[in-house]
Amino acid sequence: MRKFILISFTFIWVLSAQNSEIDKLVKGLLGDTPIEEDLKELCDIIGGRPTGSIANILSIDWGLEKFQKAGVSVSKEAFTMPGLWLENESSAKISGAAEFDPRVVALTFSKGTHRTGLRGNLVDGGHGTMDDFARLGENAKGNFVLVETDELLDIDGLFKEYADAVLIEDLAYKAGVKGLVYMSSRPMRLLYRHNASRSFENSLPMVVMAREDAKRCLRILRNDKSLSLLVKINIREGGPYKSYNVIGEIKGSERPDEVVIIGAHLDSWGLGTGANDNGCNVAMMIDIARQMIKLDIKPKRTIRFALWNGEELGLYGSMAYTEKYESQLDNHVMAMSVDIGSGPITGFFTGGRPDVLDATNKIMNSLTDLGMFTNIDIPLVGTDNFDFMMHGVGNLIANHEPANYAPNYHAESDTYDKVNLQALKHNSAIVAAVTLIYANDLNIDIPRQSRQDIEKLVESTDLEQQMKSMMGIWYQWIEGKRGR
């Protein structure tokens, strides 16, 4: 009991000493800052930023310049992407019982078609379950299979889409299909892009078809009529190439070798302009760093601000960072990713680590002026916390109110006007306060986990299932190619 009282008193004393700096930083971020102008530039001028595209290259230099102008020490850190995939254009034509041109877009890593396109019969694949492929039998072989989807309403539905795709695509390969056509899970003929589950190993042409067009096809097919599909997928492919993360840094005043790193991914899909995913939080990273310099805030531990690249294709930029700084990871106190749009932050995912949960709970309890927060102690895969987690570093993911994130996710509609600008500024204050407390409270001690600790985390949670739904990273983990 005495020990608990002493720890609590120490924590309160540390917070009291920090309050003036935290208050100053929060007020600065809630005041007049260039965050909205930065976001407009990134989304409206540079636009969508697929890794390897001209826009992505421009965004790297843009991020570098923003940090430099803010007076933040910054570097452009190179890493190797395993391959290039960019869509030039895709189109489709339905013929047979009806003739029309459905709207389509290729999945990332889809195989391209020759200039004249690829033609085949279109067959009803139901929801792409084992029973559906069993029903199709030999009729799936050599044909395009159209897969029906539920309408996407929330994040849970999004995770289900990813998990379902792994099974669907495995069954499609076994059935010998010519290609896969996913019904868009978004109404109003909205198109979006996901990754083919086998990543660079994919060898099938795959497209998303506008929901209304796909439903029309299914009604015809289910009325015992026949349809043919001609699909043209024009892509630009290539081998390994160099990309860059942008890493800003404010050196710690007392323990410069200890690091708190926060980040958001700079790359996006090319259909929209990457506003909620994840331009708004890129602008947040820059704004927090700029205000810290402007207000002469000197954290005790080093704070790094990461604009990750290659996230959408497989978390490659943050993976490269953990490999480059492997020898320093014992001294990484916390790694935070902000990547679920611009809805108000409700707390943090703490990675299935009671020690991280406990520290973060204490911090959030000291920030009640910014809201009431609930932290959730589960590990998540899918953003740039992942490789830190698999290297045993304490990690956080900001959790947000869903707002309009899921319906616009990876879609043409992910544009500046969908960002909740008021919430974005408030979120910046929350993230900055949490970061500064982690940097300044030298009593926070979150030891790095061993390989055995991480394996126990995998075994005791659904991490294995999550990793299997994410572009082959499960196999990289078990083969020792990824993580500690």
C-alpha positions as CSV (number, residue, x, y, z in Angstrom):
1,M,0.0,0.0,0.0
2,R,2.8,2.4,0.9
3,K,4.5,1.6,-2.4
4,F,1.3,2.3,-4.3
5,I,0.9,5.7,-2.5
6,L,4.5,6.6,-3.2
7,I,4.2,5.8,-6.9
8,S,0.9,7.7,-7.1
9,F,2.4,10.7,-5.4
10,T,5.5,10.7,-7.7
11,F,3.2,10.5,-10.7
12,I,1.1,13.4,-9.5
13,W,4.2,15.5,-8.7
14,V,5.7,14.8,-12.2
15,L,2.4,15.8,-13.8
16,S,2.2,19.0,-11.8
17,A,5.7,20.0,-12.9
18,Q,4.7,19.3,-16.5
19,N,1.3,21.0,-16.4
20,S,2.5,24.4,-17.5
21,E,4.2,23.0,-20.6
22,I,1.3,20.8,-21.5
23,D,-1.2,23.7,-21.0
24,K,1.0,25.9,-23.2
25,L,1.2,23.2,-25.9
26,V,-2.5,22.4,-25.8
27,K,-3.5,26.1,-26.1
28,G,-1.1,26.6,-28.9
29,L,-2.5,23.7,-30.9
30,L,-6.1,24.7,-30.2
31,G,-5.3,28.2,-31.4
32,D,-4.6,29.6,-34.8
33,T,-2.2,27.2,-36.6
34,P,-1.6,26.4,-40.3
35,I,-2.9,22.8,-40.0
36,E,-5.8,23.3,-42.3
37,E,-3.7,25.1,-44.9
38,D,-1.1,22.2,-44.8
39,L,-3.9,19.7,-45.3
40,K,-5.3,21.6,-48.3
41,E,-1.9,21.7,-49.9
42,L,-1.3,18.0,-49.4
43,C,-4.7,16.9,-50.6
44,D,-5.8,19.5,-53.1
45,I,-2.4,20.4,-54.7
46,I,-0.4,17.2,-54.4
47,G,-3.4,14.8,-54.3
48,G,-3.5,11.1,-53.9
49,R,-0.1,9.6,-53.1
50,P,0.4,5.9,-54.0
51,T,4.0,4.9,-53.1
52,G,6.2,5.2,-56.2
53,S,4.0,7.8,-57.9
54,I,5.1,11.3,-58.8
55,A,2.6,12.7,-56.2
56,N,4.2,10.5,-53.5
57,I,7.7,11.8,-54.4
58,L,6.4,15.4,-54.2
59,S,4.8,14.7,-50.8
60,I,8.1,13.5,-49.4
61,D,9.8,16.7,-50.3
62,W,6.7,18.6,-49.1
63,G,6.9,17.0,-45.7
64,L,10.7,17.6,-45.5
65,E,10.2,21.3,-46.3
66,K,7.4,21.7,-43.7
67,F,9.6,20.4,-40.9
68,Q,12.5,22.4,-42.0
69,K,10.5,25.6,-42.1
70,A,9.3,24.9,-38.6
71,G,12.9,24.7,-37.4
72,V,12.7,20.9,-36.7
73,S,15.7,18.7,-37.3
74,V,14.6,16.4,-40.1
75,S,16.0,13.8,-42.5
76,K,14.7,11.8,-45.5
77,E,15.5,8.2,-44.7
78,A,15.7,5.8,-47.7
79,F,14.4,2.3,-47.7
80,T,13.6,-0.3,-50.4
81,M,10.1,-1.1,-51.7
82,P,9.9,-4.7,-53.0
83,G,8.2,-3.7,-56.2
84,L,6.1,-1.1,-58.0
85,W,2.4,-1.3,-58.8
86,L,0.4,1.6,-60.1
87,E,-2.8,1.6,-62.1
88,N,-3.0,3.7,-65.3
89,E,-6.6,2.9,-66.0
90,S,-9.1,0.0,-66.0
91,S,-12.3,-0.5,-67.9
92,A,-14.9,-3.2,-68.4
93,K,-17.6,-4.2,-70.9
94,I,-20.6,-6.5,-70.2
95,S,-22.1,-8.4,-73.1
96,G,-24.5,-11.3,-73.7
97,A,-28.0,-11.0,-72.3
98,A,-27.3,-7.3,-71.7
99,E,-24.7,-4.8,-72.9
100,F,-23.3,-2.0,-70.8
101,D,-20.0,-0.6,-69.4
102,P,-19.7,-1.1,-65.7
103,R,-17.4,1.1,-63.6
104,V,-14.4,-0.8,-62.3
105,V,-11.1,-0.3,-60.6
106,A,-8.2,-2.7,-60.2
107,L,-7.2,-4.1,-56.8
108,T,-3.6,-3.3,-55.9
109,F,-1.3,-6.1,-57.1
110,S,-3.9,-7.2,-59.7
111,K,-2.4,-8.8,-62.8
112,G,-2.7,-6.6,-65.8
113,T,-4.3,-7.6,-69.1
114,H,-2.9,-7.2,-72.6
115,R,-3.9,-4.2,-74.6
116,T,-7.0,-5.8,-76.1
117,G,-8.2,-7.0,-72.7
118,L,-9.2,-10.3,-71.3
119,R,-12.6,-11.8,-72.0
120,G,-14.5,-14.6,-70.2
121,N,-17.8,-15.7,-68.9
122,L,-19.1,-14.0,-65.8
123,V,-20.5,-16.4,-63.2
124,D,-22.3,-15.8,-59.9
125,G,-20.0,-16.5,-57.0
126,G,-22.4,-15.7,-54.2
127,H,-20.5,-14.3,-51.3
128,G,-17.4,-16.3,-52.2
129,T,-17.7,-18.8,-49.4
130,M,-16.6,-22.5,-49.5
131,D,-20.2,-23.5,-50.2
132,D,-20.5,-21.0,-53.0
133,F,-17.4,-22.3,-54.7
134,A,-18.5,-25.8,-54.2
135,R,-21.8,-24.9,-55.9
136,L,-20.0,-23.5,-58.8
137,G,-17.7,-26.5,-59.1
138,E,-16.1,-26.7,-62.6
139,N,-18.1,-23.7,-63.7
140,A,-15.6,-21.5,-61.8
141,K,-12.7,-22.7,-63.8
142,G,-11.6,-20.4,-66.5
143,N,-14.3,-17.8,-65.8
144,F,-14.6,-14.5,-64.0
145,V,-16.3,-15.0,-60.7
146,L,-18.5,-12.1,-59.3
147,V,-18.5,-12.0,-55.5
148,E,-21.4,-10.3,-53.7
149,T,-20.6,-8.1,-50.7
150,D,-22.5,-6.6,-47.8
151,E,-22.8,-2.8,-47.7
152,L,-19.9,-1.4,-45.6
153,L,-21.2,0.5,-42.5
154,D,-18.4,0.6,-40.0
155,I,-14.8,-0.4,-39.1
156,D,-16.0,-3.9,-38.1
157,G,-17.3,-4.4,-41.6
158,L,-14.0,-3.2,-43.0
159,F,-12.1,-5.8,-41.0
160,K,-14.5,-8.4,-42.2
161,E,-13.9,-7.4,-45.8
162,Y,-10.1,-8.0,-45.3
163,A,-10.6,-11.4,-43.6
164,D,-13.2,-12.6,-46.1
165,A,-10.9,-11.7,-49.0
166,V,-8.1,-14.0,-47.9
167,L,-10.5,-17.0,-48.0
168,I,-12.2,-15.9,-51.2
169,E,-8.9,-15.5,-53.0
170,D,-7.5,-18.8,-51.8
171,L,-10.7,-20.5,-53.0
172,A,-10.4,-18.7,-56.4
173,Y,-6.9,-19.9,-56.9
174,K,-7.8,-23.5,-56.1
175,A,-10.8,-23.3,-58.5
176,G,-8.7,-22.0,-61.4
177,V,-10.7,-18.9,-62.1
178,K,-9.8,-16.5,-64.8
179,G,-10.3,-13.5,-62.5
180,L,-12.2,-12.1,-59.6
181,V,-14.8,-9.3,-59.6
182,Y,-15.8,-7.9,-56.2
183,M,-19.0,-6.0,-55.9
184,S,-18.2,-2.6,-54.3
185,S,-19.4,-2.6,-50.7
186,R,-20.2,1.1,-51.1
187,P,-23.4,2.5,-52.7
188,M,-23.8,5.4,-55.2
189,R,-21.4,3.7,-57.7
190,L,-18.5,4.5,-55.4
191,L,-15.2,2.8,-56.1
192,Y,-12.3,2.0,-53.8
193,R,-9.1,0.0,-53.8
194,H,-7.9,-2.7,-51.5
195,N,-4.8,-5.0,-51.8
196,A,-5.0,-8.4,-53.3
197,S,-4.3,-10.6,-50.3
198,R,-1.3,-12.3,-51.8
199,S,0.4,-8.9,-52.3
200,F,3.2,-9.0,-54.9
201,E,2.7,-12.8,-55.3
202,N,-0.8,-12.3,-56.8
203,S,-1.2,-13.6,-60.4
204,L,-4.9,-13.0,-61.0
205,P,-6.7,-10.0,-62.6
206,M,-9.0,-8.6,-59.9
207,V,-11.4,-5.6,-60.0
208,V,-14.0,-3.9,-57.8
209,M,-17.2,-3.2,-59.8
210,A,-19.6,-0.4,-58.9
211,R,-22.3,-1.9,-56.5
212,E,-25.2,-1.0,-58.7
213,D,-23.6,-2.4,-61.8
214,A,-22.6,-5.6,-60.0
215,K,-26.2,-6.0,-58.7
216,R,-27.5,-5.6,-62.2
217,C,-25.2,-8.4,-63.3
218,L,-26.3,-10.7,-60.5
219,R,-30.0,-10.1,-61.2
220,I,-29.4,-11.2,-64.8
221,L,-27.3,-14.2,-63.9
222,R,-29.9,-15.3,-61.3
223,N,-32.6,-15.1,-63.9
224,D,-30.7,-17.9,-65.8
225,K,-29.2,-15.6,-68.4
226,S,-25.6,-15.5,-69.5
227,L,-23.1,-12.7,-69.4
228,S,-19.6,-12.2,-70.7
229,L,-17.0,-9.8,-69.3
230,L,-14.2,-8.0,-71.1
231,V,-11.8,-6.3,-68.7
232,K,-8.9,-4.1,-69.5
233,I,-6.4,-3.5,-66.7
234,N,-3.5,-1.2,-67.7
235,I,-0.9,-1.0,-64.9
236,R,2.7,0.1,-64.4
237,E,4.8,-2.5,-62.7
238,G,8.4,-2.7,-61.7
239,G,11.0,-4.2,-59.5
240,P,12.5,-3.0,-56.2
241,Y,13.0,0.8,-55.9
242,K,13.9,3.4,-53.3
243,S,11.4,5.3,-51.3
244,Y,11.7,7.5,-48.2
245,N,10.3,8.1,-44.7
246,V,10.5,11.6,-43.4
247,I,11.7,11.7,-39.8
248,G,11.6,14.9,-37.7
249,E,13.2,15.1,-34.3
250,I,13.3,17.2,-31.2
251,K,16.3,16.1,-29.1
252,G,15.7,15.2,-25.5
253,S,17.2,17.6,-22.9
254,E,17.9,14.9,-20.2
255,R,17.7,11.5,-21.8
256,P,18.3,12.1,-25.5
257,D,19.0,8.4,-26.2
258,E,15.4,7.5,-25.1
259,V,12.9,7.9,-27.8
260,V,9.1,8.5,-28.1
261,I,8.1,8.2,-31.7
262,I,4.7,9.3,-33.1
263,G,3.7,8.9,-36.8
264,A,1.2,8.9,-39.6
265,H,1.6,7.5,-43.1
266,L,2.3,9.9,-46.0
267,D,1.3,7.5,-48.8
268,S,-2.3,7.0,-49.8
269,W,-4.4,5.6,-52.5
270,G,-4.8,7.4,-55.8
271,L,-8.5,7.4,-56.2
272,G,-9.3,10.2,-53.7
273,T,-6.8,12.6,-52.3
274,G,-5.9,10.7,-49.1
275,A,-7.5,13.1,-46.7
276,N,-8.8,11.0,-43.8
277,D,-6.4,8.2,-44.7
278,N,-4.1,9.7,-43.7
279,G,-3.3,13.2,-44.8
280,C,-5.1,14.8,-41.8
281,N,-2.8,13.0,-39.3
282,V,0.3,13.8,-41.4
283,A,-0.7,17.5,-41.0
284,M,-1.1,16.8,-37.3
285,M,2.4,15.5,-36.9
286,I,3.8,18.6,-38.6
287,D,1.6,20.9,-36.5
288,I,2.6,19.3,-33.2
289,A,6.3,19.5,-34.0
290,R,6.0,23.1,-35.3
291,Q,4.2,24.2,-32.1
292,M,6.8,22.5,-29.9
293,I,9.5,24.5,-31.6
294,K,7.5,27.7,-31.6
295,L,6.7,27.5,-27.9
296,D,10.3,26.4,-27.0
297,I,9.1,23.2,-25.4
298,K,12.1,21.0,-24.5
299,P,11.1,17.3,-23.9
300,K,13.3,15.3,-21.6
301,R,13.3,12.3,-23.9
302,T,13.8,12.7,-27.7
303,I,10.6,12.9,-29.7
304,R,10.6,11.7,-33.3
305,F,7.8,12.6,-35.8
306,A,7.5,10.1,-38.6
307,L,5.8,10.5,-41.9
308,W,5.8,6.8,-43.0
309,N,5.8,5.7,-46.6
310,G,4.8,2.4,-48.2
311,E,2.2,1.8,-45.4
312,E,-0.7,0.9,-47.7
313,L,1.3,-1.7,-49.6
314,G,2.5,-3.6,-46.5
315,L,3.8,-1.3,-43.8
316,Y,7.2,-1.2,-45.5
317,G,8.4,2.2,-44.2
318,S,7.9,1.6,-40.5
319,M,9.3,-2.0,-41.0
320,A,12.4,-0.4,-42.5
321,Y,12.7,2.0,-39.5
322,T,12.6,-0.9,-37.0
323,E,15.3,-2.7,-39.0
324,K,17.5,0.4,-39.3
325,Y,17.2,1.2,-35.6
326,E,17.1,-2.3,-34.2
327,S,20.1,-1.6,-31.9
328,Q,18.2,1.4,-30.4
329,L,14.8,-0.2,-29.9
330,D,15.5,-1.1,-26.3
331,N,15.5,2.7,-25.7
332,H,12.2,3.3,-27.6
333,V,9.8,4.1,-24.8
334,M,6.7,4.4,-26.9
335,A,5.6,4.2,-30.6
336,M,2.3,5.8,-31.5
337,S,0.4,5.6,-34.8
338,V,-2.5,7.9,-35.7
339,D,-4.3,6.5,-38.6
340,I,-8.1,6.2,-38.2
341,G,-9.3,9.4,-39.7
342,S,-10.4,12.7,-38.1
343,G,-13.2,11.6,-35.8
344,P,-12.7,12.7,-32.2
345,I,-10.2,10.6,-30.3
346,T,-11.9,8.4,-27.7
347,G,-8.7,6.8,-26.3
348,F,-6.0,4.5,-27.4
349,F,-5.4,0.8,-28.3
350,T,-2.6,-0.3,-26.0
351,G,-1.4,-3.4,-27.8
352,G,-2.4,-6.2,-25.4
353,R,0.1,-4.9,-22.8
354,P,-1.1,-4.3,-19.3
355,D,2.0,-2.1,-18.6
356,V,1.2,0.2,-21.5
357,L,-2.5,0.2,-20.5
358,D,-1.6,1.2,-16.9
359,A,0.7,4.0,-18.0
360,T,-1.7,5.4,-20.6
361,N,-4.7,5.2,-18.2
362,K,-2.8,7.4,-15.7
363,I,-1.9,9.8,-18.5
364,M,-5.4,10.1,-19.8
365,N,-6.8,10.5,-16.3
366,S,-4.7,13.6,-16.1
367,L,-6.1,15.1,-19.3
368,T,-9.8,15.2,-18.4
369,D,-10.0,18.8,-19.6
370,L,-9.6,17.4,-23.1
371,G,-12.3,14.8,-22.7
372,M,-13.2,11.4,-21.1
373,F,-11.2,8.6,-22.6
374,T,-11.3,4.8,-22.6
375,N,-8.2,2.8,-23.5
376,I,-8.6,-0.7,-25.0
377,D,-5.9,-3.2,-24.3
378,I,-5.9,-5.3,-27.5
379,P,-3.2,-5.7,-30.2
380,L,-4.1,-4.4,-33.7
381,V,-2.5,-5.1,-37.1
382,G,-3.0,-2.8,-40.1
383,T,-1.0,0.4,-39.4
384,D,2.5,1.5,-38.5
385,N,2.5,0.3,-34.9
386,F,2.8,-3.2,-36.2
387,D,6.5,-3.7,-36.6
388,F,7.2,-1.9,-33.3
389,M,4.8,-4.3,-31.6
390,M,6.5,-7.3,-33.2
391,H,9.8,-6.0,-32.0
392,G,8.5,-5.7,-28.5
393,V,8.2,-1.9,-28.2
394,G,5.3,-0.5,-26.3
395,N,2.9,0.9,-28.9
396,L,-0.3,2.9,-29.1
397,I,-2.9,3.5,-31.8
398,A,-5.3,6.4,-31.5
399,N,-8.9,5.3,-31.4
400,H,-11.5,7.6,-33.0
401,E,-15.2,7.9,-33.2
402,P,-16.0,6.3,-36.6
403,A,-17.5,9.4,-38.2
404,N,-17.4,8.9,-41.9
405,Y,-14.1,7.0,-42.0
406,A,-15.2,3.6,-43.2
407,P,-17.5,4.5,-46.0
408,N,-14.8,6.7,-47.6
409,Y,-11.9,4.4,-46.8
410,H,-9.5,3.9,-49.8
411,A,-12.3,5.4,-52.0
412,E,-12.7,8.2,-54.5
413,S,-14.5,10.1,-51.8
414,D,-11.6,10.4,-49.4
415,T,-11.2,14.1,-50.0
416,Y,-10.5,17.2,-47.9
417,D,-14.2,18.1,-47.4
418,K,-14.7,14.8,-45.4
419,V,-12.2,15.8,-42.7
420,N,-13.6,17.0,-39.4
421,L,-11.3,20.0,-39.0
422,Q,-12.5,20.9,-35.5
423,A,-11.9,17.4,-34.2
424,L,-8.5,17.3,-36.0
425,K,-7.3,20.3,-34.0
426,H,-8.6,18.8,-30.8
427,N,-7.0,15.5,-31.6
428,S,-3.7,17.2,-32.2
429,A,-3.9,18.6,-28.6
430,I,-4.6,15.1,-27.2
431,V,-1.8,13.4,-29.1
432,A,0.6,16.2,-28.3
433,A,-0.2,16.0,-24.6
434,V,0.1,12.2,-24.4
435,T,3.4,12.4,-26.3
436,L,4.9,15.1,-24.1
437,I,4.0,13.2,-20.9
438,Y,5.5,10.0,-22.2
439,A,8.6,12.1,-23.1
440,N,8.8,14.0,-19.8
441,D,7.8,11.4,-17.2
442,L,11.0,9.6,-16.5
443,N,9.3,7.3,-14.1
444,I,7.5,5.6,-17.0
445,D,9.4,2.4,-17.7
446,I,8.0,0.1,-20.4
447,P,10.6,-2.6,-21.0
448,R,10.9,-4.1,-24.5
449,Q,9.4,-7.5,-24.8
450,S,11.4,-10.6,-25.8
451,R,10.6,-12.8,-28.8
452,Q,9.1,-15.2,-26.3
453,D,6.9,-12.5,-24.8
454,I,5.7,-11.5,-28.3
455,E,5.0,-15.2,-29.2
456,K,2.8,-15.4,-26.0
457,L,0.9,-12.3,-27.1
458,V,0.3,-13.9,-30.5
459,E,-0.9,-17.1,-28.9
460,S,-3.2,-15.4,-26.4
461,T,-4.9,-13.0,-28.8
462,D,-6.3,-13.0,-32.4
463,L,-3.0,-11.6,-33.7
464,E,-2.4,-14.7,-35.9
465,Q,-5.7,-14.3,-37.6
466,Q,-5.2,-10.5,-38.1
467,M,-1.7,-11.1,-39.6
468,K,-3.0,-13.7,-42.0
469,S,-5.4,-11.2,-43.4
470,M,-2.7,-8.7,-44.1
471,M,-0.6,-9.3,-47.2
472,G,1.5,-12.3,-46.1
473,I,3.0,-10.7,-43.0
474,W,2.1,-13.8,-41.0
475,Y,4.6,-15.9,-43.0
476,Q,7.2,-13.2,-42.7
477,W,6.8,-13.4,-38.9
478,I,7.0,-17.2,-38.5
479,E,10.0,-17.4,-40.9
480,G,11.8,-14.9,-38.8
481,K,11.9,-12.2,-41.6
482,R,9.9,-9.7,-39.6
483,G,9.8,-8.7,-36.0
484,R,12.3,-9.5,-33.2
